[in-house]
Amino acid sequence: MNPANATAKEAEGGGNGEEYEVGKMYEVKLTTGIEFKGIVLAYDSDQRVVIFQEGAMRETGKSMTTRTVKANFISEARFMRKLNDPLASNKKKRFIDLSGLIKKEAVAIRKIESIGVGVTAEAQKIFDAFSKTHRVKWDNKDIVINEDVRISSPYHSDCVTGGARAANDQMKKVLKIVRAKLQLSSDT
């Protein structure tokens, strides 16, 4: 899709031979009966898809409504006028905070990775409790704490393995406390 000065002649099926050029405003009627006014934001001649911003340019601060339409679904497209830049009115608002998106992605990935697959609700509660104070991750159905201590199913203190003896003993104590706080069956 080439949104910058894209033009294309519509031949068969739809568009009445109109030229869809970025910045032109049309009154559009679809084969489904839907009618709208829109400014062409982009046109893809290979896929025969037109992206419209509905209505006139919006006031700053308001969100835009876009509509993606297969050109062969356009039964009528009446040219209204040409605009210089269909996105000009909101240029100051069109800022993508890449570092913010990267942070949001990292948070989303952590949330997904914090969900155990095929584990019991009890195991997930234990994982969530440990995640508040330790670096934890799932390794299949095992909870791995600080990269070296592992808690296996059924997640009792006798299922804690790995790590230095002091770390192992500490995680056993913490696990007993967590199970008590969560009011899970007694740790045996």
MDTraj code that builds the backbone (N, CA, C; nanometers):
import mdtraj as md
import numpy as np

residues = "MET ASN PRO ALA ASN ALA THR ALA LYS GLU ALA GLU GLY GLY GLY ASN GLY GLU GLU TYR GLU VAL GLY LYS MET TYR GLU VAL LYS LEU THR THR GLY ILE GLU PHE LYS GLY ILE VAL LEU ALA TYR ASP SER ASP GLN ARG VAL VAL ILE PHE GLN GLU GLY ALA MET ARG GLU THR GLY LYS SER MET THR THR ARG THR VAL LYS ALA ASN PHE ILE SER GLU ALA ARG PHE MET ARG LYS LEU ASN ASP PRO LEU ALA SER ASN LYS LYS LYS ARG PHE ILE ASP LEU SER GLY LEU ILE LYS LYS GLU ALA VAL ALA ILE ARG LYS ILE GLU SER ILE GLY VAL GLY VAL THR ALA GLU ALA GLN LYS ILE PHE ASP ALA PHE SER LYS THR HIS ARG VAL LYS TRP ASP ASN LYS ASP ILE VAL ILE ASN GLU ASP VAL ARG ILE SER SER PRO TYR HIS SER ASP CYS VAL THR GLY GLY ALA ARG ALA ALA ASN ASP GLN MET LYS LYS VAL LEU LYS ILE VAL ARG ALA LYS LEU GLN LEU SER SER ASP THR".split()
xyz = np.array([
    [0.0852, -0.1174, 0.0000],
    [0.0000, 0.0000, 0.0000],
    [0.0891, 0.1227, 0.0000],
    [0.0597, 0.2163, -0.0889],
    [0.1393, 0.3365, -0.0998],
    [0.0521, 0.4566, -0.0673],
    [0.0530, 0.5047, 0.0579],
    [-0.0358, 0.6132, 0.0952],
    [0.0073, 0.7495, 0.0432],
    [0.1308, 0.7651, -0.0023],
    [0.1791, 0.8962, -0.0469],
    [0.1496, 0.9149, -0.1947],
    [0.0550, 1.0015, -0.2258],
    [0.0179, 1.0347, -0.3624],
    [-0.0195, 0.9136, -0.4467],
    [-0.0839, 0.8167, -0.3869],
    [-0.1237, 0.6971, -0.4600],
    [-0.2416, 0.7289, -0.5497],
    [-0.2371, 0.6816, -0.6732],
    [-0.3497, 0.6960, -0.7643],
    [-0.3704, 0.5645, -0.8348],
    [-0.4930, 0.5435, -0.8793],
    [-0.5216, 0.4231, -0.9569],
    [-0.6554, 0.4403, -1.0244],
    [-0.6647, 0.3940, -1.1474],
    [-0.7927, 0.3944, -1.2186],
    [-0.8666, 0.2679, -1.1809],
    [-0.9896, 0.2850, -1.1426],
    [-1.0732, 0.1703, -1.1126],
    [-1.1451, 0.1333, -1.2410],
    [-1.1280, 0.0126, -1.2864],
    [-1.1919, -0.0298, -1.4096],
    [-1.3164, -0.1109, -1.3782],
    [-1.3004, -0.2401, -1.3684],
    [-1.4160, -0.3268, -1.3521],
    [-1.4687, -0.3243, -1.2099],
    [-1.5996, -0.3241, -1.1968],
    [-1.6670, -0.3430, -1.0694],
    [-1.6400, -0.2402, -0.9641],
    [-1.7065, -0.1317, -0.9643],
    [-1.6995, -0.0371, -0.8532],
    [-1.6177, 0.0838, -0.8848],
    [-1.6546, 0.1932, -0.8236],
    [-1.5787, 0.3154, -0.8350],
    [-1.6120, 0.3953, -0.9587],
    [-1.6967, 0.3439, -1.0490],
    [-1.7353, 0.4147, -1.1703],
    [-1.6160, 0.4727, -1.2437],
    [-1.5042, 0.4028, -1.2484],
    [-1.3869, 0.4515, -1.3187],
    [-1.3191, 0.5668, -1.2481],
    [-1.3509, 0.5906, -1.1194],
    [-1.2928, 0.7008, -1.0447],
    [-1.1457, 0.6771, -1.0178],
    [-1.0749, 0.7809, -0.9951],
    [-0.9345, 0.7744, -0.9566],
    [-0.9281, 0.7968, -0.8064],
    [-0.8775, 0.6966, -0.7330],
    [-0.8673, 0.7099, -0.5885],
    [-0.7309, 0.7651, -0.5553],
    [-0.7272, 0.8905, -0.5204],
    [-0.6018, 0.9591, -0.4915],
    [-0.6059, 1.0109, -0.3488],
    [-0.4955, 0.9940, -0.2803],
    [-0.4870, 1.0408, -0.1428],
    [-0.5211, 1.1889, -0.1378],
    [-0.6128, 1.2226, -0.0466],
    [-0.6515, 1.3613, -0.0268],
    [-0.7808, 1.4001, -0.0947],
    [-0.8365, 1.3138, -0.1816],
    [-0.9637, 1.3448, -0.2454],
    [-1.0781, 1.3009, -0.1544],
    [-1.1833, 1.3856, -0.1498],
    [-1.3009, 1.3541, -0.0697],
    [-1.4125, 1.3071, -0.1630],
    [-1.4795, 1.1992, -0.1224],
    [-1.5869, 1.1411, -0.2013],
    [-1.7107, 1.1211, -0.1168],
    [-1.8266, 1.1256, -0.1850],
    [-1.9498, 1.0708, -0.1298],
    [-1.9538, 0.9293, -0.1831],
    [-1.9547, 0.8330, -0.0934],
    [-1.9414, 0.6931, -0.1339],
    [-2.0690, 0.6181, -0.1016],
    [-2.1108, 0.5344, -0.1963],
    [-2.2221, 0.4427, -0.1735],
    [-2.1690, 0.3030, -0.2025],
    [-2.1894, 0.2133, -0.1053],
    [-2.1423, 0.0764, -0.1199],
    [-2.2541, -0.0122, -0.1745],
    [-2.2165, -0.1269, -0.2284],
    [-2.3146, -0.2215, -0.2811],
    [-2.4071, -0.2728, -0.1704],
    [-2.3650, -0.2588, -0.0449],
    [-2.4469, -0.3008, 0.0691],
    [-2.5511, -0.1966, 0.1069],
    [-2.5452, -0.0797, 0.0420],
    [-2.6395, 0.0270, 0.0716],
    [-2.5866, 0.1310, 0.1685],
    [-2.4742, 0.1059, 0.2297],
    [-2.4144, 0.2006, 0.3235],
    [-2.3618, 0.3207, 0.2458],
    [-2.3873, 0.4411, 0.2990],
    [-2.3390, 0.5641, 0.2371],
    [-2.2592, 0.6442, 0.3387],
    [-2.1508, 0.7080, 0.2940],
    [-2.0700, 0.7926, 0.3807],
    [-1.9888, 0.8886, 0.2964],
    [-1.9373, 0.9917, 0.3621],
    [-1.8432, 1.0846, 0.2991],
    [-1.7069, 1.0526, 0.3566],
    [-1.6065, 1.0466, 0.2697],
    [-1.4748, 1.0123, 0.3211],
    [-1.3615, 1.0671, 0.2370],
    [-1.2494, 1.0849, 0.3029],
    [-1.1259, 1.1314, 0.2397],
    [-1.0365, 1.0098, 0.2214],
    [-0.9790, 0.9952, 0.1034],
    [-0.8922, 0.8818, 0.0768],
    [-0.7606, 0.9012, 0.1523],
    [-0.7311, 0.8070, 0.2420],
    [-0.6041, 0.8085, 0.3151],
    [-0.4998, 0.7216, 0.2466],
    [-0.5453, 0.6140, 0.1811],
    [-0.4524, 0.5232, 0.1135],
    [-0.5291, 0.4394, 0.0128],
    [-0.4570, 0.3923, -0.0884],
    [-0.5150, 0.3046, -0.1885],
    [-0.4129, 0.1977, -0.2245],
    [-0.4569, 0.0727, -0.2252],
    [-0.3706, -0.0383, -0.2638],
    [-0.4282, -0.0977, -0.3917],
    [-0.3600, -0.0751, -0.5038],
    [-0.4120, -0.1212, -0.6319],
    [-0.4028, -0.2723, -0.6468],
    [-0.3066, -0.3361, -0.5816],
    [-0.2954, -0.4822, -0.5899],
    [-0.4126, -0.5501, -0.5205],
    [-0.4424, -0.5066, -0.4006],
    [-0.5522, -0.5648, -0.3237],
    [-0.6856, -0.4988, -0.3565],
    [-0.6823, -0.3870, -0.4294],
    [-0.8006, -0.3088, -0.4641],
    [-0.8768, -0.2677, -0.3381],
    [-0.8025, -0.2058, -0.2448],
    [-0.8566, -0.1620, -0.1166],
    [-0.8349, -0.0121, -0.1030],
    [-0.9405, 0.0581, -0.0603],
    [-0.9330, 0.2019, -0.0351],
    [-0.9567, 0.2236, 0.1142],
    [-0.8733, 0.3078, 0.1755],
    [-0.8926, 0.3434, 0.3158],
    [-0.9400, 0.4881, 0.3206],
    [-1.0575, 0.5064, 0.3792],
    [-1.1177, 0.6386, 0.3901],
    [-1.1168, 0.6856, 0.5338],
    [-1.1023, 0.8165, 0.5514],
    [-1.1332, 0.8801, 0.6795],
    [-1.2736, 0.9344, 0.6599],
    [-1.3667, 0.8902, 0.7435],
    [-1.5048, 0.9312, 0.7243],
    [-1.5259, 1.0762, 0.7628],
    [-1.6115, 1.1438, 0.6849],
    [-1.6505, 1.2806, 0.7138],
    [-1.5413, 1.3800, 0.6835],
    [-1.5672, 1.5056, 0.7213],
    [-1.4697, 1.6123, 0.7025],
    [-1.3592, 1.5989, 0.8060],
    [-1.2552, 1.6787, 0.7930],
    [-1.1437, 1.6736, 0.8880],
    [-1.1974, 1.6997, 1.0277],
    [-1.1543, 1.6189, 1.1193],
    [-1.1992, 1.6307, 1.2579],
    [-1.1230, 1.7426, 1.3277],
    [-1.1879, 1.7955, 1.4332],
    [-1.1207, 1.8967, 1.5151],
    [-1.0076, 1.8308, 1.5923],
    [-0.9073, 1.9073, 1.6258],
    [-0.7936, 1.8548, 1.7005],
    [-0.8416, 1.7936, 1.8309],
    [-0.7849, 1.6794, 1.8649],
    [-0.8196, 1.6128, 1.9897],
    [-0.9271, 1.5070, 1.9747],
    [-0.9994, 1.5064, 1.8647],
    [-1.1031, 1.4065, 1.8437],
    [-1.0439, 1.2911, 1.7636],
    [-1.0921, 1.1723, 1.7895],
    [-1.0408, 1.0569, 1.7162],
    [-1.1029, 1.0518, 1.5767],
    [-1.0307, 0.9927, 1.4815],
    [-1.0794, 0.9779, 1.3453],
    [-1.1459, 0.8421, 1.3312],
    [-1.2405, 0.8364, 1.2409],
    [-1.3023, 0.7099, 1.2062],
    [-1.2525, 0.6725, 1.0683],
    [-1.1944, 0.5547, 1.0564],
    [-1.1476, 0.5102, 0.9253],
    [-1.2302, 0.3919, 0.8798],
    [-1.2373, 0.3760, 0.7488],
    [-1.3138, 0.2667, 0.6892],
    [-1.2290, 0.2076, 0.5777],
    [-1.2073, 0.0771, 0.5822],
    [-1.1343, 0.0064, 0.4782],
    [-1.2355, -0.0633, 0.3894],
    [-1.2286, -0.0357, 0.2580],
    [-1.3303, -0.0839, 0.1656],
    [-1.2634, -0.1500, 0.0453],
    [-1.3096, -0.2691, 0.0091],
    [-1.2671, -0.3307, -0.1169],
    [-1.3318, -0.2485, -0.2274],
    [-1.2544, -0.2090, -0.3283],
    [-1.3029, -0.1197, -0.4333],
    [-1.4229, -0.1777, -0.5086],
    [-1.4290, -0.3087, -0.5233],
    [-1.5413, -0.3654, -0.5984],
    [-1.6731, -0.3598, -0.5197],
    [-1.6709, -0.3165, -0.3940],
    [-1.7929, -0.2971, -0.3163],
    [-1.8428, -0.1529, -0.3253],
    [-1.7705, -0.0683, -0.3973],
    [-1.8129, 0.0713, -0.4139],
    [-1.8992, 0.0786, -0.5388],
    [-2.0286, 0.1096, -0.5201],
    [-2.1186, 0.1193, -0.6349],
    [-2.1180, 0.2612, -0.6918],
    [-2.0975, 0.3610, -0.6052],
    [-2.0881, 0.5002, -0.6505],
    [-1.9828, 0.5717, -0.5681],
    [-1.9043, 0.6558, -0.6342],
    [-1.8068, 0.7389, -0.5643],
    [-1.8076, 0.8751, -0.6332],
    [-1.8774, 0.9696, -0.5723],
    [-1.8886, 1.1030, -0.6315],
    [-1.7832, 1.1943, -0.5709],
    [-1.6923, 1.2449, -0.6568],
    [-1.5849, 1.3334, -0.6124],
    [-1.6437, 1.4632, -0.5588],
    [-1.5979, 1.5077, -0.4411],
    [-1.6466, 1.6315, -0.3815],
    [-1.5419, 1.7417, -0.3924],
    [-1.4206, 1.7132, -0.3446],
    [-1.3134, 1.8131, -0.3515],
    [-1.1803, 1.7471, -0.3169],
    [-1.0739, 1.8183, -0.3462],
    [-0.9388, 1.7708, -0.3160],
    [-0.8854, 1.8499, -0.1982],
    [-0.8251, 1.7796, -0.1033],
    [-0.7612, 1.8431, 0.0111],
    [-0.6104, 1.8286, -0.0058],
    [-0.5336, 1.9206, 0.0513],
    [-0.3882, 1.9148, 0.0365],
    [-0.3280, 1.7951, 0.1085],
    [-0.3605, 1.7792, 0.2344],
    [-0.3046, 1.6703, 0.3138],
    [-0.4148, 1.6204, 0.4059],
    [-0.4659, 1.4996, 0.3826],
    [-0.5786, 1.4524, 0.4630],
    [-0.5458, 1.4355, 0.6105],
    [-0.4195, 1.4348, 0.6465],
    [-0.3819, 1.4176, 0.7866],
    [-0.3281, 1.5466, 0.8491],
    [-0.3328, 1.6575, 0.7747],
    [-0.2686, 1.7814, 0.8191],
    [-0.3252, 1.8366, 0.9491],
    [-0.4568, 1.8272, 0.9711],
    [-0.5148, 1.8931, 1.0874],
    [-0.4681, 1.8327, 1.2188],
    [-0.4232, 1.7095, 1.2186],
    [-0.3823, 1.6449, 1.3428],
    [-0.2336, 1.6113, 1.3446],
    [-0.1521, 1.6794, 1.2646],
    [-0.0099, 1.6438, 1.2569],
    [0.0584, 1.6470, 1.3928],
    [0.0272, 1.7466, 1.4741],
    [0.0914, 1.7554, 1.6050],
    [0.0476, 1.6404, 1.6944],
    [-0.0704, 1.5878, 1.6726],
    [-0.1226, 1.4780, 1.7531],
    [-0.0715, 1.3425, 1.7049],
    [-0.0149, 1.3363, 1.5849],
    [0.0304, 1.2100, 1.5282],
    [0.1752, 1.1833, 1.5646],
    [0.1931, 1.1510, 1.6886],
    [0.3254, 1.1232, 1.7418],
    [0.3221, 0.9838, 1.8012],
    [0.4150, 0.9012, 1.7626],
    [0.4212, 0.7662, 1.8173],
    [0.5366, 0.7614, 1.9154],
    [0.5045, 0.7343, 2.0393],
    [0.6044, 0.7219, 2.1446],
    [0.6573, 0.5792, 2.1413],
    [0.7660, 0.5574, 2.0662],
    [0.8201, 0.4238, 2.0474],
    [0.8647, 0.3614, 2.1789],
    [0.9300, 0.4392, 2.2655],
    [0.9753, 0.3829, 2.3929],
    [0.8550, 0.3428, 2.4790],
    [0.7470, 0.4190, 2.4712],
    [0.6260, 0.3836, 2.5444],
    [0.5641, 0.2551, 2.4919],
    [0.5653, 0.2381, 2.3598],
    [0.5125, 0.1149, 2.3010],
    [0.5976, -0.0048, 2.3403],
    [0.7285, 0.0136, 2.3437],
    [0.8189, -0.0947, 2.3829],
    [0.7939, -0.1344, 2.5278],
    [0.7714, -0.0348, 2.6146],
    [0.7420, -0.0642, 2.7556],
    [0.6101, -0.1401, 2.7690],
    [0.5079, -0.0964, 2.6936],
    [0.3778, -0.1639, 2.6979],
    [0.3914, -0.3076, 2.6488],
    [0.4718, -0.3263, 2.5449],
    [0.4925, -0.4615, 2.4929],
    [0.5606, -0.5492, 2.5975],
    [0.6609, -0.4944, 2.6666],
    [0.7329, -0.5710, 2.7689],
    [0.6388, -0.6102, 2.8828],
    [0.5523, -0.5185, 2.9236],
    [0.4559, -0.5480, 3.0300],
    [0.3596, -0.6576, 2.9838],
    [0.3126, -0.6480, 2.8601],
    [0.2203, -0.7484, 2.8071],
    [0.2874, -0.8855, 2.8000],
    [0.4131, -0.8890, 2.7586],
    [0.4859, -1.0155, 2.7512],
    [0.5028, -1.0754, 2.8905],
    [0.5389, -0.9905, 2.9883],
    [0.5525, -1.0407, 3.1260],
    [0.4205, -1.0976, 3.1773],
    [0.3092, -1.0303, 3.1466],
    [0.1785, -1.0795, 3.1908],
    [0.1490, -1.2152, 3.1285],
    [0.1778, -1.2283, 3.0005],
    [0.1523, -1.3559, 2.9329],
    [0.2412, -1.4645, 2.9902],
    [0.3684, -1.4335, 3.0122],
    [0.4622, -1.5326, 3.0645],
    [0.4319, -1.5705, 3.2089],
    [0.3555, -1.4884, 3.2789],
    [0.3245, -1.5183, 3.4189],
    [0.2072, -1.6147, 3.4339],
    [0.1461, -1.6502, 3.3234],
    [0.0326, -1.7422, 3.3279],
    [0.0832, -1.8829, 3.2993],
    [0.0656, -1.9696, 3.3968],
    [0.1083, -2.1088, 3.3807],
    [0.0130, -2.1848, 3.2905],
    [0.0686, -2.2696, 3.2051],
    [-0.0128, -2.3485, 3.1136],
    [-0.0302, -2.4879, 3.1715],
    [-0.1526, -2.5275, 3.1913],
    [-0.1822, -2.6604, 3.2433],
    [-0.1562, -2.6762, 3.3916],
    [-0.1492, -2.5645, 3.4642],
    [-0.1251, -2.5714, 3.6082],
    [-0.2557, -2.5476, 3.6829],
    [-0.2578, -2.5879, 3.8089],
    [-0.3772, -2.5700, 3.8908],
    [-0.3904, -2.4235, 3.9339],
    [-0.5086, -2.3876, 3.9778],
    [-0.5317, -2.2520, 4.0297],
    [-0.4420, -2.2285, 4.1512],
    [-0.4216, -2.3327, 4.2316],
    [-0.3350, -2.3230, 4.3494],
    [-0.1916, -2.2893, 4.3080],
    [-0.1413, -2.3558, 4.2055],
    [-0.0051, -2.3300, 4.1564],
    [0.0069, -2.1861, 4.1062],
    [-0.0951, -2.1383, 4.0359],
    [-0.0919, -2.0017, 3.9842],
    [-0.0913, -1.9004, 4.0981],
    [-0.1676, -1.9275, 4.2031],
    [-0.1695, -1.8375, 4.3194],
    [-0.0325, -1.8332, 4.3861],
    [0.0319, -1.9470, 4.3982],
    [0.1666, -1.9521, 4.4583],
    [0.2639, -1.8740, 4.3707],
    [0.2582, -1.8954, 4.2401],
    [0.3442, -1.8221, 4.1470],
    [0.3242, -1.6716, 4.1630],
    [0.1977, -1.6282, 4.1625],
    [0.1660, -1.4857, 4.1738],
    [0.2189, -1.4275, 4.3046],
    [0.2088, -1.5035, 4.4143],
    [0.2583, -1.4558, 4.5441],
    [0.4108, -1.4401, 4.5413],
    [0.4797, -1.5384, 4.4862],
    [0.6261, -1.5297, 4.4773],
    [0.6706, -1.4171, 4.3842],
    [0.5927, -1.3903, 4.2805],
    [0.6315, -1.2885, 4.1816],
    [0.6315, -1.1478, 4.2408],
    [0.5665, -1.1295, 4.3547],
    [0.5637, -0.9977, 4.4180],
    [0.6982, -0.9613, 4.4799],
    [0.7777, -1.0631, 4.5160],
    [0.9043, -1.0348, 4.5855],
    [1.0257, -1.1014, 4.5222],
    [1.0041, -1.1869, 4.4226],
    [1.1158, -1.2593, 4.3610],
    [1.1006, -1.2613, 4.2092],
    [1.2122, -1.2875, 4.1410],
    [1.2077, -1.3101, 3.9959],
    [1.1629, -1.4542, 3.9750],
    [1.0480, -1.4715, 3.9141],
    [0.9943, -1.6060, 3.8929],
    [0.9571, -1.6244, 3.7465],
    [0.9592, -1.7502, 3.7050],
    [0.9123, -1.7843, 3.5709],
    [0.8640, -1.9284, 3.5738],
    [0.7859, -1.9622, 3.4742],
    [0.7386, -2.0986, 3.4595],
    [0.8369, -2.1757, 3.3734],
    [0.8630, -2.3001, 3.4104],
    [0.9351, -2.3938, 3.3264],
    [0.8457, -2.5167, 3.3202],
    [0.7632, -2.5227, 3.2150],
    [0.6541, -2.6188, 3.2057],
    [0.5629, -2.5976, 3.3263],
    [0.5532, -2.6937, 3.4172],
    [0.4645, -2.6771, 3.5339],
    [0.5424, -2.6458, 3.6609],
    [0.6742, -2.6258, 3.6479],
    [0.7580, -2.5917, 3.7633],
    [0.7724, -2.4406, 3.7759],
    [0.7764, -2.3926, 3.8990],
    [0.8023, -2.2516, 3.9269],
    [0.9520, -2.2390, 3.9523],
    [1.0180, -2.1529, 3.8747],
    [1.1616, -2.1301, 3.8921],
    [1.1790, -1.9930, 3.9554],
    [1.2490, -1.9905, 4.0702],
    [1.2661, -1.8677, 4.1463],
    [1.4129, -1.8263, 4.1398],
    [1.4360, -1.7000, 4.1051],
    [1.5711, -1.6422, 4.0985],
    [1.6665, -1.7297, 4.0173],
    [1.6166, -1.7905, 3.9126],
    [1.6946, -1.8695, 3.8167],
    [1.7533, -1.9996, 3.8702],
    [1.7396, -2.0297, 4.0001],
    [1.8065, -2.1510, 4.0482],
    [1.7217, -2.2400, 4.1386],
    [1.6241, -2.1877, 4.2069],
    [1.5406, -2.2693, 4.2956],
    [1.4136, -2.3060, 4.2195],
    [1.3731, -2.4314, 4.2305],
    [1.2593, -2.4838, 4.1559],
    [1.1570, -2.5437, 4.2523],
    [1.0281, -2.5120, 4.2277],
    [0.9199, -2.5729, 4.3045],
    [0.8361, -2.6530, 4.2052],
    [0.8252, -2.7821, 4.2309],
    [0.7499, -2.8716, 4.1425],
    [0.6150, -2.9041, 4.2044],
    [0.5261, -2.9577, 4.1224],
    [0.3949, -3.0006, 4.1695],
    [0.4131, -3.1122, 4.2721],
    [0.3418, -3.1116, 4.3796],
    [0.2213, -3.0372, 4.4165],
    [0.2498, -2.9073, 4.4940],
    [0.3706, -2.8523, 4.4779],
    [0.4051, -2.7197, 4.5307],
    [0.4046, -2.7123, 4.6834],
    [0.4601, -2.8138, 4.7458],
    [0.4810, -2.8173, 4.8903],
    [0.6305, -2.7983, 4.9162],
    [0.6672, -2.7729, 5.0409],
    [0.8074, -2.7444, 5.0731],
    [0.9007, -2.8610, 5.0398],
    [0.8500, -2.9835, 5.0433],
    [0.9361, -3.0963, 5.0069],
    [0.9559, -3.1071, 4.8555],
    [0.8907, -3.0196, 4.7769],
    [0.9048, -3.0168, 4.6310],
    [1.0003, -2.9071, 4.5860],
    [1.0675, -2.8399, 4.6812],
    [1.1619, -2.7335, 4.6505],
    [1.2981, -2.7970, 4.6271],
    [1.3592, -2.7689, 4.5119],
    [1.4904, -2.8236, 4.4773],
    [1.5782, -2.7171, 4.4160],
    [1.7074, -2.7468, 4.4088],
    [1.8026, -2.6601, 4.3400],
    [1.8481, -2.5426, 4.4225],
    [1.9458, -2.4721, 4.3689],
    [1.9986, -2.3542, 4.4332],
    [2.0902, -2.3869, 4.5498],
    [2.1525, -2.2864, 4.6057],
    [2.2360, -2.3031, 4.7246],
    [2.1464, -2.3466, 4.8400],
    [2.2048, -2.4143, 4.9342],
    [2.1272, -2.4677, 5.0481],
    [2.0518, -2.3566, 5.1214],
    [2.1177, -2.2428, 5.1420],
    [2.0529, -2.1321, 5.2130],
    [1.9330, -2.0797, 5.1336],
    [1.9493, -2.0661, 5.0016],
    [1.8398, -2.0183, 4.9172],
    [1.7252, -2.1193, 4.9168],
    [1.7602, -2.2453, 4.9087],
    [1.6608, -2.3525, 4.9082],
    [1.5802, -2.3513, 5.0383],
    [1.6507, -2.3428, 5.1509],
    [1.5834, -2.3391, 5.2808],
    [1.4948, -2.2158, 5.2944],
    [1.5441, -2.1030, 5.2440],
    [1.4664, -1.9780, 5.2504],
    [1.3378, -1.9909, 5.1697],
    [1.3450, -2.0482, 5.0498],
    [1.2257, -2.0631, 4.9656],
    [1.1260, -2.1609, 5.0279],
    [1.1754, -2.2623, 5.0983],
    [1.0853, -2.3545, 5.1687],
    [1.0071, -2.2798, 5.2753],
    [1.0765, -2.1922, 5.3511],
    [1.0092, -2.1131, 5.4554],
    [0.9061, -2.0188, 5.3928],
    [0.9475, -1.9516, 5.2848],
    [0.8567, -1.8578, 5.2178],
    [0.7356, -1.9326, 5.1630],
    [0.7574, -2.0496, 5.1056],
    [0.6474, -2.1285, 5.0510],
    [0.5468, -2.1656, 5.1599],
    [0.5958, -2.2035, 5.2783],
    [0.5053, -2.2353, 5.3899],
    [0.4211, -2.1135, 5.4270],
    [0.4861, -1.9966, 5.4315],
    [0.4149, -1.8723, 5.4652],
    [0.3113, -1.8391, 5.3577],
    [0.3509, -1.8525, 5.2313],
    [0.2601, -1.8231, 5.1194],
    [0.1388, -1.9150, 5.1242],
    [0.1617, -2.0427, 5.1452],
    [0.0506, -2.1387, 5.1506],
    [-0.0430, -2.1053, 5.2663],
    [0.0123, -2.0639, 5.3793],
    [-0.0704, -2.0265, 5.4946],
    [-0.1520, -1.9010, 5.4636],
    [-0.0868, -1.7991, 5.4045],
    [-0.1574, -1.6749, 5.3707],
    [-0.2689, -1.6990, 5.2701],
    [-0.2432, -1.7863, 5.1755],
    [-0.3427, -1.8144, 5.0730],
    [-0.4469, -1.9161, 5.1210],
    [-0.4289, -1.9629, 5.2421],
    [-0.5181, -2.0617, 5.3030],
    [-0.5318, -2.1868, 5.2164],
    [-0.4150, -2.2326, 5.1702],
    [-0.4101, -2.3552, 5.0924],
    [-0.3915, -2.4713, 5.1882],
    [-0.4119, -2.5927, 5.1404],
    [-0.3972, -2.7095, 5.2272],
    [-0.2601, -2.7077, 5.2925],
    [-0.2507, -2.7664, 5.4097],
    [-0.1269, -2.7591, 5.4871],
    [-0.0099, -2.8157, 5.4077],
    [0.1058, -2.7574, 5.4313],
    [0.2288, -2.7969, 5.3634],
    [0.2872, -2.9168, 5.4363],
    [0.2965, -3.0302, 5.3652],
    [0.3510, -3.1502, 5.4303],
    [0.4841, -3.1885, 5.3730],
])
top = md.Topology()
chain = top.add_chain()
for i, resn in enumerate(residues, 1):
    res = top.add_residue(resn, chain, resSeq=i)
    for name in ("N", "CA", "C"):
        top.add_atom(name, md.element.get_by_symbol(name[0]), res)
traj = md.Trajectory(xyz[None], top)
